[in-house]
Amino acid sequence: MRNKIFLFCIFLTISVGSLWCENWTIAAEKFELIDVPPQYSYIQEVLPSLLLSAIPSQVSRSVSADETVFRKKASLNADYIKRVRERSSIYSELDNLFFYSGSEKDKKKKRTDILKKIEKKEIELEKTKAEIDALDSGVFTVESAERSISLWKNGAELYVRKSDTPLSLSLRSDSVSYLITGTVEDLGGYAYVSLSSVTGIPGIEPFSVYAAAPYEEIDFLAKELSWLLVSSITNKKPVNLQLISSPTNARIFIGEMLVSADETVVIPEGTYTIRGQATGYHSSEWTGFIGGNDTFRVEVNLTPITPVNITFRTEAAVSLMLGSRYFGDTEHPIPVPSFPVIGSLASGDTVSWFVLDQKLISRPVDTSLSESDHTLSVDVRKNSINTKKRIEKQRNTLYWSLAALYASLPFSLMLYGKTDMMKRAYIDGKLPQDDATVHEINNWITASSVAQGVSFGFGLNYIVQLVRYFIAVDQVVPQTVSRQSGE
């Protein structure tokens, strides 16, 4: 029996070990303050929150085989202790049975049930012990694996340890793999921060980093500390990433993290997406593996946006706005960037929205031609009625049309029911079989037909008004301008 249990546990341990710690969860707790001025006491909560938010979203944890074994063994030991306590509690029930005052039959039944629970708990303990022995014997192989990194409760809360509970059990109960702890000490008016990453699991050594900065630069301090922690978090080789940008004022993003251009950033090796943005330039994006060497260089070269000169042809004089820029009248050519731009034409209280077609404005411009030769002229349709007033008027008409339809339906249904009952009564012989009765029934039929016709007319009118309302609302949707009248 023991051999079967042992073999089963080996299989179970291998299968569970391969799935252990699918998600590697990071949490941070409130930092300890040492001689920090009272006005900066907020740092103990703000700094750990900033640290969590500064951790790059694209990083992953390289979980080694040893770490997997350490974590699994800690979990099994905790389960074993828990089951030992549960067994002790069951034995206490058996001892208390000695003072049971009920019938001998009930006492015997209770004793049988308790002995079954003890036997079941002994089997669970034996299985857990066999799993621990399997880990210690090293009869199986656990491979390292990449685990996705996530923030505990999405980083919205700081972690609070459970009182009177060992740290490893507290973290395990909350599914936390890695806890960031720290102290902030005042040194000559500077914030000196000491951070440690702990798991509470024997065999996994804490990782510590240190940094100092003025209290007013706590956001920059959090960014620096997060990059120092990343190597410990990911368990990967650090790489010095050199970023060179053109233009030099470009904004560079590593994943969702904004970094300064023309600086060296320390990141763990891995696959990253680097984006560059700058006013007047096309955005650029690169995805690839960064690593292999101690230093890795990435150049972010942005292509300038070549504007296209466009003359807007309208039926009357209007004021033009493209994006957030106001250009006034539309008589002169206007430089437009070669990416989709939304614009508006205003005349009095009437506004017309439009979008320049990408195919129109992204065409290559022949620089050998003069400006007047390669200027495009496009026709833009201007709304003749104030869109807001038109929609409001059509909405009221639609509501009144629906109200008229609802008001006509009761009369139509009542007349139809009255006519149908009279026809059935006449057919069944419950009404006099004379010309006067026939004439009365015909009058009810005529009234019912008229009421149904009125309801049908109101229904048709409602459909027409609904279509007109959709047409009015469609005026809000920007028109796509793609037709040019000459070049």
N, C-alpha and C positions, 0 to 999 in steps of 0.2 A: 504493500500500500504506500509506504514511504517513497519507494522508487518511482511509482507512478506520479505521485504528487510532485516529486522533485523534477521529473521530466516535464510535467505540465507547466511548472513554474518557470523552467528554463525557456520554454516556448512562449509563455506569457510575457516574460521579461524582455525577450527579444522583440516581440511585436509591440509592446508598450514603449520600450526604449526607443524604437524608431520613430514613434509618434510624440515622444515627450517634448513638451515646450514648443508646440507648433507656433505659437505667438510669443514673442519675447517682450514682456511688458515692463515699461519704465515708469517709476513714480518718484516723486520728491517730497520731502517733508519740510516743515518749518525749520529754518536755521536758528542756531543758538547765537545770541548777541553777547559780546564781551566788551564792556566799556564803550559801547556805541552811544553817541549823543541821542537823547530822546526824540529829537526832530527827525532822526533817520531810522527810527524803530520799524518803519514800514518795510525796510529792506528784508527782514526775516521772512516775509511772505512774498514780496514782489520779486526778489531775486530768484528763488526756486521756480516760480511761475515763468519768469523770463527765460531761465535755463531750459525748461521743457519746450517752450515755444521756439527756441533757437536751434533745437536739434534738427538737422536736415531730415526731410521726409523721405528721401530716397535711400537712406542707409539701411543695411540689414545686419543681423548678428551672425557671425560665424561660430556656431556652437560646436566646441570640440567634443571628442568622445569622452574625455575625462570629465568635462562639465556635465554631460548627460548622465554619466554614472553617478557623480556626486549628488546631483539633484534627485535622481531616482532613488538612491540609497537613503537620502534624507527623508524622502517621502515615505519609503517603506518603514524606516525606523519610527517615524511619527505614527504610522498606521499600527505598527506592532505595539507601541506603548499604549495607544488608544484601546486596542483590543484586550491588552492585559488588564487595564483598568475596568473595562466592561466585564471581563471574566471575574474579577474580584467582586464587582457589584452583584453578579449572579450568585457567587458563593455566599455572599451576605444574605441573599434571599433564602438560600438553602439553610443557613444557620438559624435564621428567624423562624423557619418553619417548625423548629423545635417547640416554639411557644404558641403554635397555632391551636386555637380552641375549638375548631370545627370538628365535624365528624371524621372518623378514621378514613372513610372512603374518599372524602374531599382532600384530606391531607395526603393520601397516597397519590391521588391524581396530580396535585400540585407538585409533589416531589418528582413524579415522572416527567412533568413538563419542564421543571427546572433542570433536571439531569440532561434532557434533550438539548436545552439551550447551552448547557455547559459543553456538551459534546460538539455541538455546532461551532461554538467559539474556539474550542481546542483545534478543530479542523482548520478554521480561518487562521489561527496563530501558526499552525504548522505550515500552511501554504505561504504565509508572509515570511516565516523564518527560512523556508526553502528558497524563496526569491532573493532574500538577503545573502544566503550562502552562495547562490548562483552568481550574484554580483561580485562577491569576494573571491570566488574561485577563478573568475575570468574565463569561463568555459565558452563564452560567446564573444562576438566582435561587434562593437558599436562604432559606426562611422560618424565623422563630423558632418554637419549639415547647416545650410543657410536658413535662418528663421527671420520672418518679417518682424520689424520693430513697431510697437504701438505704445501709445501713452495711456496710463491708467486713467480711466474715466475721461479720455480724450484731453487730458491735461487741464480739465476744468477745476479740479480740486487737488489740494495737497494731501498727502497721505498722513494718516494718524495711526500710530501703532496701537494694537489692542493691549489693554492693561493686563498685567499678571500673565502674559503669554510670551514665550520665547519669540525672538524676532523671526526665526525661520518659519515657525508655525503661523505667525501673524501674516507674513508675506504670502505663504502658501495658501492660506484661507481666502486671501483677496486676489489670488492669481497674479502676484507681482513678482517679477523675475529679478529686478534690479532697482535698488533704492538709493537715491542721491541724498546724502546727509551733508551738513556743513556748519561751519561757524564763521561769524563775521566779527572781526576784532578791530578796534580803533587803534591805528598806529600813526600818531602825529597828524591827525586830521584826514588820514586816508583809510579806506575800507580794505582790510586785509582778509581775504576769503580763503578758507581751507575747505576743500570738498573731498568727500570720500564716497565711493560706490560700494555698497555692501549687499550681500545676499543672505547672510545669516547661516550659510551652509558651510560646514567644515570642508576644507580642501580648496575652496575658492577664495583666494586672497583679495582683500579690498584694494581699490585703486585710488590714489590720492593725487590731487592737483592743487596748485596755489596761484593766486594772482592778487594784485592790489591796484586800486584806482581811486580817484576822488569820488566822494559820495554822489556828486552831480552826474557822473558818467557811469551810472550803474548799468545802463543798457549796453554800453560798449563792453563793460566788464562781463556781463552775462554772455555776450557773443563770444568773447575770447575764451571764457571758461567752457562754453559748450563745445568749441572746436577742440579744446584740450581733452575733454571727456569722450569725444567721439571715438577715439582709438580704443579706449577701454570698453565703450558700449558695443562697438562692432567687433572687437577682438581681431582687428585686421591691422596690417602694416600701414603706418602713417606715410602720406605722400605730400611733398611740398608742391602745391599747384601754383604755377606762375601764370597770372592772367595779364595778357597784353591786349588792349582794346584800341580800335580806331573807329570813331574819334575817341579822344581821351576822356570825354565827359559822358561816355556811354554808361548805362546802368546794366550791371552784370548780375545774373541770377544763377545760382547753383541749385537746381530744383526750384524751391520756393524761397530760398535764402538769398537776400540781397547782399552782395559783397562789393567792396571798392575795387575799381579797375586799377590795373598796374600795381597790384600788390600780390604777395605770396600768402596763400591760404593753406593751412595744414588740414588735410582730410584723409580719411581711411580709403585705401584703394577699393575700387568698385566701379560700377556703371552709373554714370551721371548724365543729366541733361543740363546743358549750359545755354542760357539765352542772353542776348544782348539787345538793348533798346536805346534809342536816342532820338531826340526831336529832329525831324528833317531827314531821317534815315529809315530804310527798311529794317524790320526786326530780323534777327538771325538766331538760329537754334542748332545746336550740335549735341548728339547723344553718342556716347562711346565709353570704353573702359579706360579708367585713369589708374595707372599703377605700373608695376614692373620695375620702376626705377625710384630712387629717392626723390627725384625732382621730375615734374611733368609740366610741360608748357603748353598753354592753349592760347591761340590768337583769335580774337573776336573782331573781325573786320566787317563793318556795316556798309552797305551800299547806299549812297545818297539818293534821295527821292528826287526824280526829275519831274518838275511840274509841267503840265500841259496847258497852253494858253487857250482859253475857251471864251467865245462871245455868246451870251445867252440872248436868243431872239424871243421876244414876248409880244403879245398883242398890244400892250399899253405899257407906259412907264411904271416900273415897280422897283421896290427896294430888295436887294439880294443879300442873303446871308448864307455862307458856306461853313458848316461846322459851327464854331463859336466866333467866327470872324464876320464883321459887317462890311460890305463893299459898296453900299449905296445903290445908285442906278446901274442898269445893265448895258450901258452903251459901249463900254470899253472892254477889251480882252482882259481876262482874269486868270492868273496862274493857279492851276489846280493840281494838287499832289496826285501821284499815280496810284492811288488806292481808293476804295469806295468812299465817297463823301456824300453826306446828306446835306441838303440845302433847302432854303425856303424863299418864296417870293411873297412880298407883302405889299398890298395896295389898300390903303384905308384899313378897314377891319377884316379884310379878306386875306387869308394866308394859304399858300399852296406849297406842299412839300414834295421834294423829288430826290432821287438818288441817281448819281451819274453811273452809267453802265461801266463795269470794270473793263470790258473789251474796248470801250471807246477811249478811256483815259490811260490805259496801260500800253497803248500802241507805241512802238519806238518812234522817236522824233528825229527827223533828218536835220542834224545841226548845220548842214551846209546851206540850208534855206534861211531866208530872213524870217523874222518873227511874224510878219504879216502873211507870209506864204504858208507857214505850217500852223496858223491859228485855226482852230475848229469853231464852227458856228452850229449851235444846237437849238432846236425849238423846244420850249417849255410851255405846256398848257397851264394857264392861270385859271383858278376857280373864280367864277363870276359871282358866287353867293358865299356869304360867310358860313363856313362849314359848321361851326358850333350852333348858330341859329337855325341852319337848315336841319341838322340832326335833331335839335330840340323840338322844332315844329313837326317834323315827321314822326318823332316819338309820340307826341301828344295825339296826332292824327291816328296813329296805330292803336293807342290805348282806347280812344273813343270808338274806333272800328270794332275792337274786341268787345267793348262794353255793349255796343249795339247788337252784336251777334248773340252775346249772353242774354240780353234782355228779350230778344225775339224767340229764343228757344223754348221757354216755358209755354208761351201762347201756342206756338206751333205744335208742341207735344200734346198739350191739352186738347186742342182742336182735333188732332189726329186720333187721340184716344176716344173722344166723344163720338166722332164719325164712325169709328170702327165698332164701338159698342152698339150704336143704333143700327148699323147694317147687320150685325149678328143677331140682334133682337128681332129685326124684321124678318130675316131668313128663318129664325126659329119659331116664328109665329107669335111672338110675345107682344108685338105691336099691331095696331089695326092694319089690315091689308087693303088700304084705300089710297086714292090719288093724293090726298092731303099729306099722308105720312111719307109717301114717295117724294113729294115736293120738298118736305122738310129735310129729308135725308140728303137730297141733292144740294140744298142750300148749305148744309154742314160740310158736304164734300167740297163745294166751291170755296167755302171759308178756309177749310183745312189746306186746300191746294194753294190758295193765296198766301197763307201763313208760311207754308213750306217754301214757296217761292221767295218770300221776303227773307227768310232765314238763309236760304241758299245765296241770295244776293249779298246779304251782309257777310256771309262766309267768304264769298268770292272777293268782296271788297277788302276784307281783312288780309287775304293772301296778296292782293295787289299792293296794299299799304305796307305789308311786311317786306315785299320785294323792293319797294321804293325806299324803305328804311335802310335795307342792306346797301342799296346804291348810295344813299347819303353817307352812311358810315364808311363806305369804301373811299370816300374823298379824303379821309384821314390818312389812309395808307399812301405812303410816298410813291409817286409815279417814277418809273424807271426811264431815264432819258438816254436814248441810244441813237437817235437819228440825227445825223449832221447834214446841214444844207449845203455845205461847201467847204473846201480846204484851200 
